[in-house]
Amino acid sequence: MSETLTLVILAAGLGSRYGSVKQIAAVGPHGETLVDYAVYDALRAGFSRVLCIIRHDIERDFRMRLFDHLAQHCDAQYVFQSLSAQEAGAHGAALPHPARRTPWGTAHALLCARAQLTAPFAVINADDYYGRDAYKTLAAHLAAQGPDSTRHAMVGYPLVHTLSETGGVSRGICTFADADAAASPPTPAVPAAGRLVRAIHEHTHIGWHAHGGRRVITAQRAEDCPPHAARAPCTLTGQEVASMNFFGFTPRVFEHLAACWQTFVQEARRAPQHEREYLLPAAVNSLIAQGKGTVRCYPSSARWFGMTYPQDRARVTAALARAIAAGWYPAPLWSPDSQLRVDNVPNGSA
């Protein structure tokens, strides 16, 4: 049983489509970031520690805009996602392109925090809003796991709730051991038990398109899909369950991440792709396929939102304003009486 739950925040991405450091972009009425709201929700759900993974080049701005005030409200730390070949050797392999400037992906980022994670923990993206109940769900799962457990978890969202009106996005689409329920939306009977994930298949260029006088969701299957479906265009219903990188792991996951990292580096040397990344959904896929652990998906009916494109920021700001007006969050978020106000916020999903 885990007593201290850590929230790991992946904040090292470049945000190439967004065009700036979106991890510290102000979206709340008093300059709050999406990370602020994530930490607030996590603390209320039972997490007590925050570990951010960042790049060296954003450290100063990250501390000024976000970290220093978070550290006043919880046990907060940060580590760097290394890009140097020398430091990467600590993860079992040297980088094939030491001059590369872009991060090596979300699974590599998590591997960089291995030394700081000795008990079950959750992982989120810094630029996503997941809804309060998602943190409660994963906290309950993780609290029941010991450090040697191989029972991992994730929160999944109906695909239609994760799209951007601005442009295409990439999402991991889940399939499940109970295949008949693979595309079913969340129901009151499902969240308590969740579903065992069979695979997470990456789909790219997902978005709304006009077809026959109506709007449909189209996508391109990525290379991790079955061979007959790889890179083939497809139409989706919107009710598929999408992974938004909200995972719950125990420290046992690092054995698998380290082994997969070595394989990734070896493959990158044989077929150099300078922008290739080692991503969490791919690592989770192989963990399941190799029988190294299970991943239980807890569906959420909350409306996810995040910032992929600059135009998304206005929608995020408006959504948070509605949540504040409904009483989900105080404004300002962090104030001398924040803890008292957290304890009195009504239950439910923002």
Contacts in CASP RR format, 6 or more apart in sequence:
PFRMAT RR
TARGET T0000
AUTHOR 0000-0000-0000
METHOD contacts of the structure
MODEL  1
MSETLTLVILAAGLGSRYGSVKQIAAVGPHGETLVDYAVYDALRAGFSRV
LCIIRHDIERDFRMRLFDHLAQHCDAQYVFQSLSAQEAGAHGAALPHPAR
RTPWGTAHALLCARAQLTAPFAVINADDYYGRDAYKTLAAHLAAQGPDST
RHAMVGYPLVHTLSETGGVSRGICTFADADAAASPPTPAVPAAGRLVRAI
HEHTHIGWHAHGGRRVITAQRAEDCPPHAARAPCTLTGQEVASMNFFGFT
PRVFEHLAACWQTFVQEARRAPQHEREYLLPAAVNSLIAQGKGTVRCYPS
SARWFGMTYPQDRARVTAALARAIAAGWYPAPLWSPDSQLRVDNVPNGSA
1 143 0 8 1.000
1 144 0 8 1.000
1 145 0 8 1.000
1 146 0 8 1.000
2 119 0 8 1.000
2 120 0 8 1.000
2 142 0 8 1.000
2 143 0 8 1.000
2 144 0 8 1.000
2 145 0 8 1.000
2 146 0 8 1.000
2 147 0 8 1.000
3 119 0 8 1.000
3 143 0 8 1.000
4 48 0 8 1.000
4 49 0 8 1.000
4 119 0 8 1.000
5 46 0 8 1.000
5 47 0 8 1.000
5 48 0 8 1.000
5 49 0 8 1.000
5 119 0 8 1.000
5 120 0 8 1.000
5 121 0 8 1.000
5 122 0 8 1.000
5 139 0 8 1.000
5 142 0 8 1.000
5 143 0 8 1.000
6 47 0 8 1.000
6 48 0 8 1.000
6 49 0 8 1.000
6 50 0 8 1.000
6 51 0 8 1.000
6 117 0 8 1.000
6 119 0 8 1.000
6 120 0 8 1.000
6 121 0 8 1.000
6 122 0 8 1.000
7 38 0 8 1.000
7 39 0 8 1.000
7 42 0 8 1.000
7 47 0 8 1.000
7 49 0 8 1.000
7 50 0 8 1.000
7 51 0 8 1.000
7 121 0 8 1.000
7 122 0 8 1.000
7 124 0 8 1.000
7 135 0 8 1.000
8 51 0 8 1.000
8 52 0 8 1.000
8 53 0 8 1.000
8 110 0 8 1.000
8 113 0 8 1.000
8 117 0 8 1.000
8 121 0 8 1.000
8 122 0 8 1.000
8 123 0 8 1.000
8 124 0 8 1.000
9 35 0 8 1.000
9 38 0 8 1.000
9 39 0 8 1.000
9 50 0 8 1.000
9 51 0 8 1.000
9 52 0 8 1.000
9 53 0 8 1.000
9 124 0 8 1.000
9 125 0 8 1.000
9 126 0 8 1.000
10 53 0 8 1.000
10 106 0 8 1.000
10 109 0 8 1.000
10 110 0 8 1.000
10 123 0 8 1.000
10 124 0 8 1.000
10 125 0 8 1.000
10 126 0 8 1.000
10 245 0 8 1.000
11 23 0 8 1.000
11 35 0 8 1.000
11 52 0 8 1.000
11 53 0 8 1.000
11 54 0 8 1.000
11 58 0 8 1.000
11 62 0 8 1.000
11 126 0 8 1.000
12 53 0 8 1.000
12 54 0 8 1.000
12 55 0 8 1.000
12 80 0 8 1.000
12 81 0 8 1.000
12 103 0 8 1.000
12 109 0 8 1.000
13 23 0 8 1.000
13 55 0 8 1.000
13 103 0 8 1.000
14 102 0 8 1.000
14 103 0 8 1.000
15 21 0 8 1.000
15 22 0 8 1.000
15 127 0 8 1.000
17 308 0 8 1.000
17 309 0 8 1.000
18 25 0 8 1.000
18 127 0 8 1.000
18 307 0 8 1.000
18 308 0 8 1.000
18 309 0 8 1.000
18 310 0 8 1.000
19 310 0 8 1.000
20 310 0 8 1.000
21 58 0 8 1.000
21 61 0 8 1.000
22 126 0 8 1.000
22 127 0 8 1.000
22 307 0 8 1.000
22 313 0 8 1.000
23 33 0 8 1.000
23 35 0 8 1.000
23 54 0 8 1.000
23 58 0 8 1.000
23 62 0 8 1.000
23 66 0 8 1.000
23 126 0 8 1.000
23 127 0 8 1.000
24 33 0 8 1.000
24 35 0 8 1.000
24 58 0 8 1.000
24 61 0 8 1.000
24 62 0 8 1.000
24 65 0 8 1.000
24 66 0 8 1.000
25 33 0 8 1.000
25 34 0 8 1.000
25 307 0 8 1.000
25 313 0 8 1.000
26 32 0 8 1.000
26 33 0 8 1.000
27 33 0 8 1.000
27 34 0 8 1.000
27 307 0 8 1.000
27 313 0 8 1.000
27 316 0 8 1.000
27 317 0 8 1.000
27 320 0 8 1.000
28 36 0 8 1.000
28 317 0 8 1.000
28 320 0 8 1.000
28 321 0 8 1.000
28 331 0 8 1.000
28 333 0 8 1.000
29 321 0 8 1.000
29 324 0 8 1.000
29 331 0 8 1.000
29 332 0 8 1.000
30 331 0 8 1.000
30 332 0 8 1.000
30 333 0 8 1.000
32 320 0 8 1.000
32 332 0 8 1.000
32 333 0 8 1.000
32 334 0 8 1.000
33 65 0 8 1.000
33 66 0 8 1.000
34 126 0 8 1.000
34 127 0 8 1.000
34 128 0 8 1.000
34 129 0 8 1.000
34 306 0 8 1.000
34 307 0 8 1.000
34 316 0 8 1.000
35 52 0 8 1.000
35 66 0 8 1.000
35 70 0 8 1.000
35 126 0 8 1.000
36 66 0 8 1.000
36 70 0 8 1.000
36 333 0 8 1.000
36 334 0 8 1.000
37 129 0 8 1.000
37 320 0 8 1.000
37 329 0 8 1.000
37 333 0 8 1.000
38 124 0 8 1.000
38 126 0 8 1.000
38 128 0 8 1.000
38 129 0 8 1.000
38 130 0 8 1.000
39 50 0 8 1.000
39 70 0 8 1.000
39 73 0 8 1.000
39 74 0 8 1.000
40 329 0 8 1.000
40 333 0 8 1.000
40 334 0 8 1.000
40 338 0 8 1.000
40 342 0 8 1.000
41 130 0 8 1.000
41 131 0 8 1.000
41 132 0 8 1.000
41 135 0 8 1.000
41 350 0 8 1.000
42 50 0 8 1.000
42 122 0 8 1.000
42 135 0 8 1.000
42 139 0 8 1.000
43 73 0 8 1.000
43 74 0 8 1.000
43 342 0 8 1.000
44 132 0 8 1.000
44 135 0 8 1.000
44 342 0 8 1.000
44 345 0 8 1.000
45 132 0 8 1.000
45 135 0 8 1.000
45 136 0 8 1.000
45 138 0 8 1.000
45 139 0 8 1.000
46 135 0 8 1.000
46 136 0 8 1.000
46 139 0 8 1.000
47 122 0 8 1.000
47 135 0 8 1.000
47 139 0 8 1.000
48 74 0 8 1.000
48 75 0 8 1.000
49 74 0 8 1.000
49 75 0 8 1.000
49 76 0 8 1.000
49 77 0 8 1.000
50 70 0 8 1.000
50 74 0 8 1.000
50 75 0 8 1.000
50 76 0 8 1.000
50 77 0 8 1.000
51 76 0 8 1.000
51 77 0 8 1.000
51 78 0 8 1.000
51 79 0 8 1.000
51 113 0 8 1.000
51 116 0 8 1.000
51 117 0 8 1.000
51 121 0 8 1.000
52 62 0 8 1.000
52 67 0 8 1.000
52 76 0 8 1.000
52 77 0 8 1.000
52 78 0 8 1.000
52 79 0 8 1.000
52 126 0 8 1.000
53 78 0 8 1.000
53 79 0 8 1.000
53 80 0 8 1.000
53 81 0 8 1.000
53 109 0 8 1.000
53 110 0 8 1.000
53 112 0 8 1.000
53 113 0 8 1.000
54 62 0 8 1.000
54 78 0 8 1.000
54 79 0 8 1.000
54 80 0 8 1.000
54 81 0 8 1.000
55 80 0 8 1.000
55 81 0 8 1.000
55 83 0 8 1.000
55 103 0 8 1.000
56 80 0 8 1.000
59 78 0 8 1.000
59 80 0 8 1.000
62 78 0 8 1.000
67 76 0 8 1.000
67 78 0 8 1.000
69 334 0 8 1.000
70 76 0 8 1.000
72 334 0 8 1.000
73 334 0 8 1.000
73 338 0 8 1.000
73 339 0 8 1.000
77 116 0 8 1.000
79 112 0 8 1.000
79 113 0 8 1.000
79 116 0 8 1.000
80 112 0 8 1.000
81 103 0 8 1.000
81 104 0 8 1.000
81 105 0 8 1.000
81 108 0 8 1.000
81 109 0 8 1.000
81 112 0 8 1.000
82 88 0 8 1.000
82 112 0 8 1.000
83 95 0 8 1.000
83 100 0 8 1.000
83 101 0 8 1.000
83 103 0 8 1.000
83 104 0 8 1.000
84 95 0 8 1.000
84 98 0 8 1.000
85 94 0 8 1.000
85 95 0 8 1.000
85 98 0 8 1.000
86 94 0 8 1.000
88 94 0 8 1.000
88 95 0 8 1.000
91 108 0 8 1.000
91 111 0 8 1.000
91 112 0 8 1.000
91 114 0 8 1.000
91 258 0 8 1.000
91 261 0 8 1.000
92 258 0 8 1.000
92 261 0 8 1.000
92 262 0 8 1.000
93 261 0 8 1.000
93 262 0 8 1.000
93 265 0 8 1.000
93 266 0 8 1.000
94 265 0 8 1.000
95 104 0 8 1.000
95 265 0 8 1.000
96 265 0 8 1.000
96 268 0 8 1.000
96 269 0 8 1.000
96 272 0 8 1.000
97 268 0 8 1.000
97 272 0 8 1.000
97 274 0 8 1.000
100 274 0 8 1.000
102 275 0 8 1.000
103 109 0 8 1.000
103 277 0 8 1.000
104 277 0 8 1.000
104 278 0 8 1.000
105 277 0 8 1.000
105 278 0 8 1.000
105 279 0 8 1.000
106 125 0 8 1.000
106 245 0 8 1.000
106 277 0 8 1.000
106 278 0 8 1.000
106 279 0 8 1.000
106 280 0 8 1.000
107 257 0 8 1.000
107 260 0 8 1.000
107 261 0 8 1.000
107 278 0 8 1.000
107 279 0 8 1.000
107 280 0 8 1.000
107 282 0 8 1.000
107 283 0 8 1.000
108 261 0 8 1.000
108 264 0 8 1.000
108 277 0 8 1.000
108 278 0 8 1.000
110 123 0 8 1.000
110 257 0 8 1.000
110 280 0 8 1.000
111 254 0 8 1.000
111 257 0 8 1.000
111 258 0 8 1.000
111 261 0 8 1.000
114 254 0 8 1.000
114 257 0 8 1.000
114 258 0 8 1.000
117 251 0 8 1.000
117 254 0 8 1.000
118 147 0 8 1.000
118 251 0 8 1.000
119 146 0 8 1.000
119 147 0 8 1.000
119 250 0 8 1.000
119 251 0 8 1.000
120 142 0 8 1.000
120 143 0 8 1.000
120 145 0 8 1.000
120 146 0 8 1.000
120 147 0 8 1.000
120 149 0 8 1.000
120 248 0 8 1.000
120 249 0 8 1.000
120 250 0 8 1.000
120 251 0 8 1.000
121 142 0 8 1.000
121 248 0 8 1.000
121 249 0 8 1.000
122 135 0 8 1.000
122 138 0 8 1.000
122 139 0 8 1.000
122 142 0 8 1.000
122 246 0 8 1.000
122 247 0 8 1.000
122 248 0 8 1.000
122 249 0 8 1.000
123 245 0 8 1.000
123 246 0 8 1.000
123 247 0 8 1.000
123 248 0 8 1.000
123 249 0 8 1.000
123 280 0 8 1.000
124 130 0 8 1.000
124 245 0 8 1.000
124 246 0 8 1.000
125 244 0 8 1.000
125 245 0 8 1.000
125 246 0 8 1.000
127 306 0 8 1.000
127 307 0 8 1.000
127 308 0 8 1.000
128 244 0 8 1.000
128 245 0 8 1.000
128 246 0 8 1.000
128 304 0 8 1.000
128 305 0 8 1.000
128 306 0 8 1.000
129 304 0 8 1.000
129 305 0 8 1.000
129 306 0 8 1.000
129 316 0 8 1.000
129 319 0 8 1.000
129 320 0 8 1.000
130 155 0 8 1.000
130 244 0 8 1.000
130 246 0 8 1.000
130 300 0 8 1.000
130 302 0 8 1.000
130 304 0 8 1.000
131 300 0 8 1.000
131 302 0 8 1.000
131 304 0 8 1.000
131 349 0 8 1.000
131 350 0 8 1.000
132 302 0 8 1.000
132 328 0 8 1.000
132 348 0 8 1.000
132 349 0 8 1.000
132 350 0 8 1.000
133 300 0 8 1.000
133 302 0 8 1.000
133 348 0 8 1.000
133 349 0 8 1.000
134 155 0 8 1.000
134 246 0 8 1.000
134 298 0 8 1.000
134 300 0 8 1.000
134 302 0 8 1.000
137 155 0 8 1.000
137 191 0 8 1.000
137 298 0 8 1.000
137 300 0 8 1.000
138 153 0 8 1.000
138 155 0 8 1.000
138 246 0 8 1.000
138 248 0 8 1.000
138 298 0 8 1.000
141 151 0 8 1.000
141 153 0 8 1.000
141 248 0 8 1.000
141 296 0 8 1.000
141 298 0 8 1.000
142 153 0 8 1.000
142 248 0 8 1.000
142 250 0 8 1.000
145 151 0 8 1.000
145 250 0 8 1.000
146 250 0 8 1.000
147 250 0 8 1.000
147 251 0 8 1.000
147 252 0 8 1.000
148 250 0 8 1.000
148 251 0 8 1.000
148 252 0 8 1.000
149 250 0 8 1.000
149 252 0 8 1.000
150 250 0 8 1.000
150 252 0 8 1.000
150 292 0 8 1.000
150 293 0 8 1.000
150 294 0 8 1.000
151 250 0 8 1.000
151 293 0 8 1.000
151 294 0 8 1.000
151 296 0 8 1.000
152 247 0 8 1.000
152 248 0 8 1.000
152 249 0 8 1.000
152 250 0 8 1.000
152 253 0 8 1.000
152 284 0 8 1.000
152 287 0 8 1.000
152 293 0 8 1.000
152 294 0 8 1.000
152 295 0 8 1.000
152 296 0 8 1.000
153 247 0 8 1.000
153 248 0 8 1.000
153 295 0 8 1.000
153 296 0 8 1.000
153 297 0 8 1.000
153 298 0 8 1.000
154 197 0 8 1.000
154 243 0 8 1.000
154 246 0 8 1.000
154 247 0 8 1.000
154 248 0 8 1.000
154 284 0 8 1.000
154 295 0 8 1.000
154 296 0 8 1.000
154 297 0 8 1.000
154 298 0 8 1.000
155 244 0 8 1.000
155 246 0 8 1.000
155 297 0 8 1.000
155 298 0 8 1.000
155 299 0 8 1.000
155 300 0 8 1.000
156 174 0 8 1.000
156 241 0 8 1.000
156 242 0 8 1.000
156 243 0 8 1.000
156 244 0 8 1.000
156 246 0 8 1.000
156 297 0 8 1.000
156 298 0 8 1.000
156 299 0 8 1.000
156 300 0 8 1.000
157 241 0 8 1.000
157 242 0 8 1.000
157 244 0 8 1.000
157 299 0 8 1.000
157 300 0 8 1.000
157 302 0 8 1.000
157 304 0 8 1.000
158 185 0 8 1.000
158 186 0 8 1.000
158 238 0 8 1.000
158 239 0 8 1.000
158 240 0 8 1.000
158 241 0 8 1.000
158 242 0 8 1.000
158 299 0 8 1.000
158 301 0 8 1.000
159 171 0 8 1.000
159 173 0 8 1.000
159 206 0 8 1.000
159 217 0 8 1.000
159 236 0 8 1.000
159 237 0 8 1.000
159 238 0 8 1.000
159 239 0 8 1.000
159 240 0 8 1.000
159 241 0 8 1.000
159 242 0 8 1.000
160 217 0 8 1.000
160 238 0 8 1.000
160 239 0 8 1.000
161 302 0 8 1.000
161 303 0 8 1.000
161 304 0 8 1.000
162 169 0 8 1.000
162 171 0 8 1.000
162 242 0 8 1.000
162 244 0 8 1.000
162 304 0 8 1.000
163 169 0 8 1.000
163 206 0 8 1.000
163 207 0 8 1.000
163 208 0 8 1.000
163 217 0 8 1.000
164 207 0 8 1.000
164 308 0 8 1.000
164 309 0 8 1.000
164 312 0 8 1.000
165 208 0 8 1.000
165 311 0 8 1.000
165 315 0 8 1.000
166 308 0 8 1.000
166 309 0 8 1.000
166 311 0 8 1.000
166 312 0 8 1.000
167 207 0 8 1.000
167 308 0 8 1.000
167 309 0 8 1.000
168 205 0 8 1.000
168 206 0 8 1.000
168 207 0 8 1.000
168 308 0 8 1.000
169 206 0 8 1.000
169 207 0 8 1.000
169 308 0 8 1.000
170 202 0 8 1.000
170 203 0 8 1.000
170 204 0 8 1.000
170 205 0 8 1.000
170 206 0 8 1.000
170 222 0 8 1.000
171 202 0 8 1.000
171 203 0 8 1.000
171 206 0 8 1.000
171 219 0 8 1.000
171 242 0 8 1.000
171 243 0 8 1.000
171 244 0 8 1.000
172 200 0 8 1.000
172 201 0 8 1.000
172 202 0 8 1.000
172 203 0 8 1.000
172 242 0 8 1.000
172 243 0 8 1.000
172 281 0 8 1.000
173 200 0 8 1.000
173 201 0 8 1.000
173 202 0 8 1.000
173 203 0 8 1.000
173 236 0 8 1.000
173 240 0 8 1.000
173 241 0 8 1.000
173 242 0 8 1.000
173 243 0 8 1.000
174 182 0 8 1.000
174 197 0 8 1.000
174 198 0 8 1.000
174 199 0 8 1.000
174 200 0 8 1.000
174 240 0 8 1.000
174 241 0 8 1.000
174 242 0 8 1.000
174 243 0 8 1.000
174 297 0 8 1.000
175 182 0 8 1.000
175 197 0 8 1.000
175 198 0 8 1.000
175 199 0 8 1.000
175 200 0 8 1.000
175 201 0 8 1.000
176 182 0 8 1.000
176 195 0 8 1.000
176 196 0 8 1.000
176 197 0 8 1.000
176 198 0 8 1.000
176 241 0 8 1.000
176 297 0 8 1.000
177 195 0 8 1.000
177 196 0 8 1.000
177 197 0 8 1.000
177 198 0 8 1.000
178 195 0 8 1.000
178 196 0 8 1.000
179 198 0 8 1.000
181 190 0 8 1.000
181 195 0 8 1.000
182 198 0 8 1.000
182 240 0 8 1.000
182 241 0 8 1.000
183 237 0 8 1.000
183 239 0 8 1.000
183 240 0 8 1.000
183 241 0 8 1.000
184 190 0 8 1.000
184 239 0 8 1.000
185 239 0 8 1.000
185 299 0 8 1.000
185 301 0 8 1.000
186 299 0 8 1.000
186 300 0 8 1.000
186 301 0 8 1.000
190 299 0 8 1.000
191 298 0 8 1.000
191 299 0 8 1.000
191 300 0 8 1.000
194 296 0 8 1.000
194 297 0 8 1.000
194 298 0 8 1.000
194 299 0 8 1.000
195 296 0 8 1.000
195 297 0 8 1.000
195 299 0 8 1.000
196 294 0 8 1.000
196 295 0 8 1.000
196 296 0 8 1.000
196 297 0 8 1.000
197 284 0 8 1.000
197 288 0 8 1.000
197 294 0 8 1.000
197 295 0 8 1.000
197 296 0 8 1.000
197 297 0 8 1.000
198 288 0 8 1.000
199 285 0 8 1.000
199 288 0 8 1.000
199 289 0 8 1.000
200 243 0 8 1.000
200 281 0 8 1.000
200 284 0 8 1.000
200 285 0 8 1.000
201 221 0 8 1.000
201 222 0 8 1.000
201 224 0 8 1.000
201 225 0 8 1.000
201 285 0 8 1.000
202 221 0 8 1.000
202 222 0 8 1.000
202 223 0 8 1.000
202 224 0 8 1.000
202 225 0 8 1.000
202 279 0 8 1.000
202 281 0 8 1.000
202 282 0 8 1.000
203 219 0 8 1.000
203 220 0 8 1.000
203 221 0 8 1.000
203 222 0 8 1.000
203 234 0 8 1.000
203 236 0 8 1.000
204 219 0 8 1.000
204 220 0 8 1.000
204 222 0 8 1.000
205 218 0 8 1.000
205 219 0 8 1.000
205 220 0 8 1.000
206 217 0 8 1.000
206 218 0 8 1.000
206 219 0 8 1.000
206 236 0 8 1.000
207 217 0 8 1.000
207 218 0 8 1.000
207 219 0 8 1.000
208 215 0 8 1.000
208 216 0 8 1.000
208 217 0 8 1.000
209 215 0 8 1.000
209 216 0 8 1.000
209 217 0 8 1.000
209 218 0 8 1.000
210 216 0 8 1.000
211 218 0 8 1.000
211 235 0 8 1.000
216 235 0 8 1.000
217 235 0 8 1.000
217 236 0 8 1.000
217 237 0 8 1.000
217 238 0 8 1.000
218 233 0 8 1.000
218 234 0 8 1.000
218 235 0 8 1.000
218 236 0 8 1.000
219 233 0 8 1.000
219 234 0 8 1.000
219 235 0 8 1.000
219 236 0 8 1.000
220 231 0 8 1.000
220 232 0 8 1.000
220 233 0 8 1.000
220 234 0 8 1.000
221 229 0 8 1.000
221 230 0 8 1.000
221 231 0 8 1.000
221 232 0 8 1.000
221 233 0 8 1.000
221 234 0 8 1.000
222 230 0 8 1.000
222 231 0 8 1.000
223 230 0 8 1.000
223 231 0 8 1.000
224 230 0 8 1.000
224 282 0 8 1.000
224 285 0 8 1.000
225 231 0 8 1.000
225 232 0 8 1.000
241 297 0 8 1.000
241 299 0 8 1.000
243 281 0 8 1.000
244 304 0 8 1.000
245 280 0 8 1.000
245 281 0 8 1.000
247 280 0 8 1.000
247 284 0 8 1.000
247 295 0 8 1.000
252 293 0 8 1.000
253 287 0 8 1.000
255 292 0 8 1.000
256 283 0 8 1.000
256 286 0 8 1.000
256 287 0 8 1.000
256 290 0 8 1.000
256 292 0 8 1.000
257 283 0 8 1.000
260 278 0 8 1.000
260 282 0 8 1.000
260 283 0 8 1.000
260 286 0 8 1.000
261 278 0 8 1.000
264 278 0 8 1.000
268 276 0 8 1.000
284 295 0 8 1.000
286 292 0 8 1.000
287 293 0 8 1.000
287 295 0 8 1.000
288 294 0 8 1.000
288 295 0 8 1.000
300 349 0 8 1.000
301 349 0 8 1.000
302 349 0 8 1.000
302 350 0 8 1.000
303 319 0 8 1.000
305 312 0 8 1.000
305 315 0 8 1.000
305 316 0 8 1.000
305 319 0 8 1.000
306 312 0 8 1.000
306 316 0 8 1.000
307 313 0 8 1.000
307 316 0 8 1.000
320 329 0 8 1.000
323 329 0 8 1.000
323 350 0 8 1.000
324 330 0 8 1.000
324 331 0 8 1.000
326 350 0 8 1.000
327 345 0 8 1.000
327 346 0 8 1.000
328 345 0 8 1.000
328 346 0 8 1.000
328 350 0 8 1.000
329 345 0 8 1.000
329 350 0 8 1.000
330 338 0 8 1.000
330 341 0 8 1.000
335 341 0 8 1.000
END
